[in-house]
């Protein structure tokens, strides 16, 4: 099977490639030559890697010729002038749908694409009517993909913790300080281990037998997946501290203060380190019933304590494209 991955150089993309590249032909799609080099340095000739504009349907159609499955890992929680929420979410999703239309039209010869399945990694809390532009944009992206003429699986996740990723590195640094400041300490988190998210995507890859024909009856499955425990951000911080053997004093910072700071930064900086939209995503209360997703996926989850034990042993922070 040939599997294409957009955003392949990100933390989850690289973990996914690790798990599947020996059993499948993997096509890593990235946005820049520097991102391509980071993939090629690890996998050399065992993984194909192409630089492509995710919003260019024709370029995507040409790049993904022969792929059976496409895993869409592109998404942001902080936009910039060069990469807005619309460009990152809706435009890329529309390009994937348009790519399939091109494959059936005159721009490509019949049989040049066998794409039958799209797997999209989304966020918990998405809502097209949300006042948060990131969550609203993600919801619109889901609606666009749901109309694709192929099987679509949408997996919504909360905070993902993995060895060497940004979130785990930030958590490790925070709990090793004497005084630990957290955004709204009573906000609910339901973190999930990165390996479990990868297993969920692999489950959807092999969920059903791929058809011999290049098109199947379209269907869309939406799954809310998270860790086994929902707890406050303060409680999560103290659990992490217990794993590392530290004893920080946890101070909860009110949301309105952080929103005021973000507003000032947005007005005074062309690239603020934090934005109001980003804070809104981070502040979402995560407390979902995961049993329907687990039943559909057929996977088991890593416990929170085991997850924290795995991820707090490293402070390396990997970037994403």
N, C-alpha and C positions, 0 to 999 in steps of 0.2 A: 504494500500500500504506500502511496505517496502522500505525505502530509506537509502542508504549507503552514508556516507560523508567522503572523505579523507581530512586530514587537519582540522578535525572537531573542534579542540581546539583553532583554530585561532579566531580572532575577528569576521570575517564574518561567520565562521562556527558556533560559539556559537549563533550569532544572528539568523541564519537560523534555528537552532535547537529550539530556543525559539518560533519561529513562526509555526513550523510544528509538534512538537513532540506530541501534544495532538490529532492530527488528523491522524497521520501516525506512523508506527513503524519505529524508527530511529536507525540506526547502526552507531555509531561514530567510525571512524578508525583513530588511531593516531600512532606515531612512538615510543613512550616511555611510561614507567610506570608513570613518573611524569605528562606527558600530560594526560594520562588516569585518574589519580587522580583528575586533575583539572576539567575534565568533570563529573566524578562521584560525586564530592563534590557538584556540582550544581544540577544534575539531578537524582542522586541516582539510583533507579531501573527503572525509567521511560524511560531511554535511555540505550540501550546496547552499551558497549564500548569495543573495542578490540585493542590490540597492534599488528601492522603488518608492515612488510617491504613493502613499496609501490612499490618496484622494483621486488618483488617476485611474479610472476604470480600464482604459485601454492598456496601460502599463501593467496593471494587475492581471488582466486577462492573458497578456503575453507571458508574464512571469510565472503564472500558475498552471500553465498548460500541462495536462496529465495528472494534476493533483486530484486525489479523491476526497480529502478532508482539508478544511482550512480552519485553523484556530486563531481567533482574533483577540490579541492581548493588548491592543492599543487603547490607552485611556490616561487621563490626567486628572488631578484634583486641584491644580493651580495653573491657570491659563496665563499666557503672555501675549504680547502684540503679534508675535510671529506664530503662535499656536494657541488659538482660542478653543473654548469648549466645543463650539460648533465644528471647527476644523478637525479636532481630535476625535470627536464622537460621531456626530451626524454625517459629516462629509465622508469620513472613511467608511461608515456603514453603507451609505448610499452608493459609494463606489463599488463595494462588493456586490450589491444587488445589480447595479448597472453592468458589472463585469459579466454576470451570468446571462444578462440579456444580450450582450455583445457576442457571447459564445454561441448563442442560438441564432444570431443574425448573419448578416453578410460580411461583417468585419473579420470573422474567423471561419475557418473551414469546419464542417461537421466532424465531430469526434476529437477535436483538438483539446477539449476539456472533459474530464470525467467527474468534476466536482459534484458531490452529492450531499455533503454535510458541512455546516458551519457551526463551530463552537465558540461562543462569545463569553468572555469573563467580564461580568458587570459588578455593580455595587449593591449592597443592601440599602434600602431606604430611597430607592429611585422613585420619582413621581413627576409626571409631566407637568403637574400643576404646582410643583414645589417652588417656593420663592428662592431657593438655592439654585443658581444657574448650572452648577455642575450636575446635581441630581436630576434636574429637569432635562438637561442635555443627554444624559445617559438614558433616561426613559425614552426620549425621542429616538435615540439610536436603536434601542431594543425594538421599538415599533417598526422601524425601517427594516431591520433584519428579519423580523417575524413575517414580513411579506415576501421574503425571498422564495424562489421556486424550488428550494431544496429543504432537506431536514435541518432545523436550527435548534441548537441547545444553548440556553442562556443560563449560566451559573452565576448567581449573585453571592458575593462574599463580603465579610467585614474586614477588620484589620488582619493582615496575613503576616505571620512571623516565621522566618526561615533563617537558617544559618548564614550569616554574612550579609543579610539584607539591611536596608536603611532603618526600618521600624525596630528591628531587634537591636541594632547598634545604638539607636537613640535611647531605647529602654535601658540597655546595659549602662550607658553613660549616666543616665538620670538616677538610677538607684545607687550608684557608687558615690553620689554626692551627699554631704551631710544634711543639706536641706534640699528637698526635691519638690519643684513646682509642677503642678499638673493642671491642665485645662479642665475646669468644672469637674471636681473630683467625684461627684455622684453620677456622672454620665456613664451609661452602661456600655461595656465592651463585651464582645463574644469572640475573642481571637481564635483563629484557626491556623494550624500548622501548614506551612507551605507544601510539604510533602503530601498532605491530604488533599490539597487543591489540585496538585498534579495528578494524583490518583483519580480524582473526580473527572478530570478532563480525559484521562486515558480510558476510563469507564465509558464515557460518551463516544469516544472514537470507535470502540468495539461493541457498542450497545446492540446494534442489529447488523445483519448481513448486508453488505453493500450490494445494491442492485447491479445487474449486468448492463442495464440501460443507463444512459448518462443522466436521466432524470427520474425521480421517484415522486410519489404523492407528497406534497409539502406538509410538514407538521412542525410545530414549535413547542418545545418543552422548556418551562422556566422553573428553576430550582433555587430555593433559598438555602444556602449552605453556610454553616458557621461551626465554631467549636462547641464542645459539650457544655461549657459553663458560660453563663452571662453574669458578670460581676461589675461593680463600679470601677472606674479608672483608678481610684485610690486603692481599692482592694487588689486590683491587678498589680499595681506598683508594689504593694507590700508583699504579694506572693512572689514577685520577681526578686525583691530584696531578700526574702527568705532563702531563695535558691542560691543567691550569690553570697549569703552570709553577711549582708550589710544591714544597717539599721537607720535609714534616713528618716528625717522628719518630713512628712508629706504635707504640703501646703496647696490648697485648692485655689486656683485663680478664677474669679468670676468671669463668665463669658462676656459680659458687657465691657469689661476692662480690655480684654483681648480684642474685641470687635472695634473698640475705639482706637487701639494701637494699630490694628490692621488698616483702618480707614486713613489714619495719618500716613502710614507707610505707602499706601496706594496713591496718596496725593503727592508725596514727596520723592518717590522712587519709580524709575521706569521698570524695575524688576524687584518688587518687594519680596522679602523672604517669606512673608505670610500674608494671606488675603482673607477677606471676609468669607468668600465662597469656600475656601479651603478649611477655615475654622468650622463652618457650617457642616461640612462633610464629616470632619473629625468629631463633631459634637453629637452626631446622630446616635440615639439610644438603640443598641443592638440587643434584641431579645427575641429570637425567632425559634419556631418549632422546626427542628432539623430532621425529625423522623421521616417525613415524606421524601426529602431529598436522599437520605441514607437508604431508604427502601428502594428508590428508583436507581440509585448509583451502585448499590451493593458493596459499599466500602465501610470500613471501620475508621474511627477517628483516634488520633493521638490525644491523650489526656492533656489538660492544661499544664500540670506539673512536669510531665515528660517533655512537652513542647518547650517550656521555659528552660528546662535543664539542657535541652539540645541547643537552643539558640543563644543562650547567654554566655556560652563558652568562647564566642568569637566577637570581635568588634569591627571586623572588616566590613566596609560599606560599599556595595556595588552600585554603580550608576545604571540608569536606563536610558534608552533612546527616546 
